[in-house]
Amino acid sequence: MARHSVIDDSRPLGVVIVGAGFIADHHGAALRASARARLAGIVDVDAGRASAAATAAGGVPWTTDLAEALARPDIDAAIVCTPNMTHEPIALQIAAAGKHLLMEKPLTITVPSAHAVADAFDEAGTVVMAAHTHRFYDYARAVNDAIADGAVGRPVFARFALLGGWIWPDWRAWVLDPAKSGGHALHNGVHLLDLVTWWLRDEPTVVYARGRAQTAAELRIYDYLEMHVEYAGGADAVCEMSRGHRPSTLDRRDVLVAGTDGVLQLPADGWGSTVVTESGTSLLHPQAANGFAVQLDAFLDAVADPAAERAMTPADGVRAVALGVATELSIERGEPVTLDEVMQGVHA
């Protein structure tokens, strides 16, 4: 039977950030701007990095010991920003401590471990949410809202491309080691796979993908991905993800969703876009909202009322991991891979 975390809702939620790298800065900024939560500490295995991040955050407590932070009664939740291969053990430790968790995507890098994490938080009665931040960006919500409003009828096809240049520091980056990141499909491809599945409102069944080491043949990940997804209801999606495009400063995003009654497009003109549907053309407001702040609010909503409908469920997080694993396996085999296979843990 699930236990339930008791939180004093008269004070802002105390949140510790675990892992003080690049992405932690975005989560920290969202926390500092929130009236519902506060940054209560920093944990990092590197004492110098933890200390520097804590000082930059105004002198919050820091430690290299996660257990020490989780033992504090003023810590209610954690935002984990550590390398992907650490997600499962850290998540299980947080669940055992009875705290809530916002986990940087992917939830984990294998399907069995993703299931184990979701089950641990269900048993603890606390909230776990995978931080698929693109779901909370204006463009993604605008597309989803338009589909919900009937702009295309029943969606049957999605094409989604995110094309950009190299963003990693150097060849030693853990992201470039598939044993640590799970591969590019799990590290970045899950953004696209999760969004098209959300937009299509359908259950994925088959993934057929190919990858290319675009920047250099020596890469151990595929920095360019093409992914085709089939769905149970007959829909299809084609996704293209690149961190090997040139020039490296160019970011292009291209969205098309076709339905039984029309087509929705965000043309490939960068991050400020027009929205084109059968009813006409309108402007997509330029990133007015901070996606990390919107995501944090969704997490806090789930903590405040676990029974309410969630913006990102544990099942969504597990499904995204399965799609990423299926993509990597399809590239390795050169053939389609079913979600049934990876959901049964064959590739664990």
PAKEKOL-613254 format. One line per 2 residues: number of its first residue (from 1); their letters; for each residue x, y, z of C-alpha. Coordinates in nm, 2 decimals, decimal comma, m for minus. Layout:
N
NUM	A	X:Y:Z  ...
//
This chain:
348
1	MA	0,00:0,00:0,00  0,13:0,34:m0,09
3	RH	0,25:0,58:0,18  0,18:0,95:0,15
5	SV	0,42:1,23:0,20  0,30:1,49:0,45
7	ID	0,41:1,85:0,36  0,34:2,17:0,54
9	DS	0,17:2,37:0,26  0,20:2,69:0,46
11	RP	0,56:2,73:0,34  0,72:2,71:0,00
13	LG	0,83:2,36:m0,10  1,20:2,31:0,00
15	VV	1,39:2,17:m0,31  1,74:2,05:m0,33
17	IV	1,92:2,04:m0,67  2,13:1,73:m0,72
19	GA	2,40:1,78:m0,98  2,53:2,14:m1,03
21	GF	2,60:2,13:m1,41  2,47:2,34:m1,70
23	IA	2,11:2,24:m1,69  2,09:2,29:m1,31
25	DH	2,12:2,67:m1,37  1,79:2,67:m1,56
27	HG	1,61:2,48:m1,28  1,77:2,70:m1,01
29	AA	1,65:3,02:m1,19  1,29:2,87:m1,21
31	LR	1,31:2,80:m0,83  1,43:3,15:m0,75
33	AS	1,14:3,30:m0,95  0,88:3,08:m0,78
35	AR	0,67:3,18:m0,48  0,56:2,82:m0,43
37	AR	0,91:2,66:m0,39  1,25:2,76:m0,28
39	LA	1,60:2,64:m0,35  1,70:2,48:m0,02
41	GI	2,04:2,33:m0,11  2,28:2,19:m0,36
43	VD	2,43:1,84:m0,38  2,72:1,75:m0,61
45	VD	2,99:1,49:m0,59  3,24:1,76:m0,66
47	AG	3,28:1,98:m0,35  3,41:2,28:m0,54
49	RA	3,13:2,27:m0,79  2,87:2,23:m0,52
51	SA	3,02:2,52:m0,32  3,04:2,75:m0,62
53	AA	2,67:2,67:m0,72  2,56:2,73:m0,36
55	TA	2,74:3,06:m0,34  2,60:3,17:m0,68
57	AG	2,25:3,09:m0,54  2,29:3,32:m0,25
59	GV	2,46:3,10:0,00  2,23:2,80:0,03
61	PW	2,36:2,49:0,21  2,56:2,25:0,00
63	TT	2,69:1,90:0,05  2,85:1,61:m0,14
65	DL	2,63:1,36:0,04  2,28:1,31:m0,10
67	AE	2,17:1,11:0,21  2,26:1,41:0,43
69	AL	2,05:1,65:0,22  1,75:1,41:0,21
71	AR	1,76:1,37:0,59  1,68:1,74:0,64
73	PD	1,32:1,80:0,74  1,30:2,12:0,53
75	ID	1,38:1,93:0,21  1,06:1,81:0,05
77	AA	1,17:1,74:m0,31  1,47:1,71:m0,54
79	IV	1,55:1,82:m0,89  1,81:1,58:m1,03
81	CT	2,04:1,70:m1,30  2,31:1,43:m1,30
83	PN	2,44:1,22:m1,59  2,17:0,98:m1,72
85	MT	2,33:0,66:m1,60  2,30:0,78:m1,24
87	HE	1,92:0,85:m1,25  1,80:0,51:m1,13
89	PI	2,00:0,48:m0,81  1,95:0,84:m0,72
91	AL	1,58:0,82:m0,79  1,54:0,51:m0,57
93	QI	1,73:0,68:m0,29  1,50:0,98:m0,31
95	AA	1,19:0,76:m0,32  1,31:0,57:m0,01
97	AG	1,35:0,90:0,17  0,99:0,99:0,10
99	KH	1,07:1,30:m0,11  0,93:1,41:m0,44
101	LL	1,14:1,41:m0,76  1,16:1,61:m1,08
103	ME	1,41:1,41:m1,29  1,59:1,56:m1,59
105	KP	1,50:1,36:m1,89  1,53:1,07:m1,96
107	LT	1,38:0,92:m1,65  1,64:0,64:m1,68
109	IT	1,82:0,47:m1,97  1,66:0,13:m1,96
111	VP	1,29:0,03:m1,95  1,31:m0,20:m1,65
113	SA	1,49:0,07:m1,44  1,22:0,33:m1,55
115	HA	0,95:0,09:m1,44  1,14:0,04:m1,11
117	VA	1,16:0,41:m1,05  0,79:0,47:m1,13
119	DA	0,69:0,18:m0,90  0,91:0,31:m0,61
121	FD	0,74:0,65:m0,61  0,40:0,49:m0,64
123	EA	0,48:0,28:m0,34  0,62:0,58:m0,15
125	GT	0,31:0,79:m0,23  0,53:1,07:m0,36
127	VV	0,55:1,24:m0,70  0,80:1,16:m0,98
129	MA	0,80:1,36:m1,30  1,04:1,34:m1,59
131	AH	1,16:1,68:m1,70  1,07:1,68:m2,07
133	TH	1,10:2,06:m2,08  0,99:2,09:m2,44
135	RF	0,64:2,00:m2,33  0,63:2,32:m2,15
137	YD	0,77:2,55:m2,42  0,52:2,79:m2,58
139	YA	0,55:2,63:m2,93  0,47:2,27:m2,80
141	RA	0,18:2,39:m2,59  0,05:2,60:m2,88
143	VN	0,05:2,30:m3,11  m0,12:2,08:m2,85
145	DA	m0,38:2,34:m2,77  m0,46:2,38:m3,14
147	IA	m0,51:2,01:m3,18  m0,72:1,99:m2,86
149	DG	m0,93:2,27:m3,01  m1,00:2,07:m3,32
151	AV	m0,77:2,26:m3,56  m0,68:1,94:m3,76
153	GR	m0,96:1,70:m3,66  m0,81:1,37:m3,55
155	PV	m0,43:1,39:m3,59  m0,29:1,12:m3,81
157	FA	0,06:1,23:m3,90  0,33:1,44:m3,74
159	RF	0,66:1,56:m3,88  0,89:1,73:m3,63
161	AL	1,25:1,84:m3,68  1,50:2,00:m3,44
163	LG	1,81:2,08:m3,63  2,11:2,24:m3,45
165	GW	2,48:2,24:m3,41  2,73:2,09:m3,16
167	IW	2,65:2,20:m2,80  2,87:1,97:m2,59
169	PD	3,20:2,09:m2,43  3,45:1,85:m2,58
171	WR	3,52:1,49:m2,66  3,52:1,39:m2,29
173	AW	3,16:1,49:m2,24  2,96:1,20:m2,07
175	VL	2,68:1,26:m2,32  2,90:1,13:m2,59
177	DP	2,95:0,79:m2,41  2,65:0,57:m2,49
179	AK	2,71:0,37:m2,17  2,66:0,69:m1,97
181	SG	2,39:0,87:m2,17  2,21:0,57:m2,33
183	GH	2,28:0,73:m2,67  2,16:1,04:m2,84
185	AL	1,81:0,90:m2,89  1,77:0,88:m2,51
187	HN	1,94:1,21:m2,44  1,79:1,44:m2,70
189	GV	1,57:1,22:m2,93  1,32:1,17:m2,64
191	HL	1,22:1,53:m2,67  1,08:1,47:m3,02
193	LD	0,95:1,12:m2,95  0,76:1,24:m2,64
195	LV	0,61:1,55:m2,82  0,48:1,37:m3,13
197	TW	0,32:1,10:m2,91  0,16:1,37:m2,70
199	WL	0,03:1,56:m3,00  m0,10:1,25:m3,18
201	RD	m0,28:1,12:m2,87  m0,20:0,77:m2,97
203	EP	0,00:0,47:m2,84  0,33:0,40:m3,02
205	TV	0,39:0,05:m3,14  0,69:0,04:m3,38
207	VY	1,01:0,25:m3,42  1,23:0,24:m3,73
209	AR	1,53:0,46:m3,71  1,87:0,54:m3,85
211	GR	2,16:0,74:m3,71  2,47:0,91:m3,85
213	AQ	2,78:1,03:m3,69  2,76:1,37:m3,86
215	TA	3,03:1,57:m3,69  3,30:1,30:m3,70
217	AE	3,32:0,93:m3,77  3,49:0,88:m3,43
219	LR	3,18:0,97:m3,24  3,03:0,69:m3,03
221	IY	2,68:0,84:m3,06  2,48:0,94:m3,36
223	DY	2,45:1,32:m3,35  2,20:1,30:m3,64
225	LE	1,88:1,09:m3,60  1,59:1,00:m3,82
227	MH	1,30:0,83:m3,64  0,98:0,69:m3,78
229	VE	0,71:0,59:m3,53  0,39:0,39:m3,60
231	YA	0,09:0,41:m3,37  m0,18:0,17:m3,26
233	GG	m0,46:0,39:m3,41  m0,29:0,41:m3,75
235	AD	m0,10:0,74:m3,71  0,26:0,79:m3,81
237	AV	0,53:1,03:m3,70  0,87:1,12:m3,86
239	CE	1,12:1,29:m3,64  1,46:1,44:m3,73
241	MS	1,71:1,54:m3,45  2,05:1,69:m3,52
243	RG	2,34:1,83:m3,32  2,56:1,81:m3,62
245	HR	2,42:2,08:m3,85  2,63:2,37:m3,97
247	PS	2,67:2,65:m3,89  2,65:2,55:m3,53
249	TL	2,47:2,86:m3,42  2,18:2,78:m3,65
251	DR	1,87:2,64:m3,47  1,59:2,53:m3,69
253	RD	1,26:2,38:m3,58  0,99:2,25:m3,82
255	VL	0,65:2,11:m3,71  0,37:1,98:m3,92
257	VA	0,07:1,79:m3,79  m0,19:1,66:m4,04
259	GT	m0,53:1,55:m3,94  m0,86:1,43:m4,08
261	DG	m0,98:1,79:m4,11  m0,67:2,00:m4,18
263	VL	m0,30:2,07:m4,14  m0,11:2,26:m3,88
265	QL	0,24:2,40:m3,95  0,51:2,58:m3,76
267	PA	0,73:2,66:m4,06  1,11:2,61:m4,04
269	DG	1,19:2,97:m3,96  1,36:2,94:m3,62
271	WG	1,21:2,97:m3,28  0,98:3,25:m3,35
273	ST	0,71:3,12:m3,58  0,37:3,16:m3,75
275	VV	0,10:2,90:m3,69  m0,08:2,79:m4,01
277	TE	m0,40:2,60:m3,99  m0,71:2,56:m4,22
279	SG	m0,86:2,86:m4,05  m0,57:3,09:m4,13
281	TS	m0,23:3,22:m4,02  m0,15:3,36:m3,68
283	LL	0,16:3,45:m3,49  0,31:3,22:m3,23
285	HP	0,40:3,45:m2,94  0,78:3,44:m2,89
287	QA	0,88:3,23:m2,60  0,69:3,45:m2,36
289	AN	0,70:3,19:m2,09  1,00:3,03:m1,93
291	GF	0,96:2,66:m2,01  1,15:2,56:m1,70
293	AV	0,92:2,78:m1,48  0,61:2,64:m1,64
295	QL	0,74:2,29:m1,59  0,82:2,36:m1,22
297	DA	0,46:2,49:m1,17  0,33:2,16:m1,32
299	FL	0,55:1,96:m1,08  0,43:2,17:m0,79
301	DA	0,07:2,12:m0,90  0,12:1,74:m0,89
303	VA	0,28:1,76:m0,55  0,00:1,97:m0,42
305	DP	m0,27:1,74:m0,56  m0,14:1,40:m0,66
307	AA	m0,49:1,29:m0,76  m0,53:1,56:m1,02
309	ER	m0,45:1,52:m1,39  m0,08:1,56:m1,44
311	AM	0,10:1,74:m1,73  0,36:1,46:m1,74
313	TP	0,28:1,12:m1,58  0,52:0,85:m1,47
315	AD	0,38:0,64:m1,76  0,47:0,92:m2,00
317	GV	0,83:0,91:m1,86  0,85:0,53:m1,90
319	RA	0,71:0,54:m2,25  0,97:0,80:m2,36
321	VA	1,25:0,58:m2,23  1,10:0,29:m2,43
323	LG	1,09:0,50:m2,74  1,45:0,60:m2,70
325	VA	1,56:0,24:m2,63  1,37:0,12:m2,94
327	TE	1,53:0,39:m3,15  1,88:0,29:m3,04
329	LS	1,80:m0,08:m3,09  1,65:m0,01:m3,44
331	IE	1,97:0,17:m3,55  2,18:m0,11:m3,42
333	RG	1,98:m0,38:m3,60  1,88:m0,18:m3,91
335	EP	1,52:m0,29:m3,88  1,20:m0,19:m3,71
337	VT	1,16:m0,26:m3,34  0,83:m0,30:m3,16
339	LD	0,75:m0,12:m2,83  0,62:m0,46:m2,70
341	EV	0,97:m0,60:m2,72  1,15:m0,32:m2,53
343	MQ	0,86:m0,28:m2,28  0,92:m0,64:m2,18
345	GV	1,28:m0,56:m2,10  1,44:m0,77:m2,37
347	HA	1,70:m0,49:m2,42  1,75:m0,42:m2,05
//
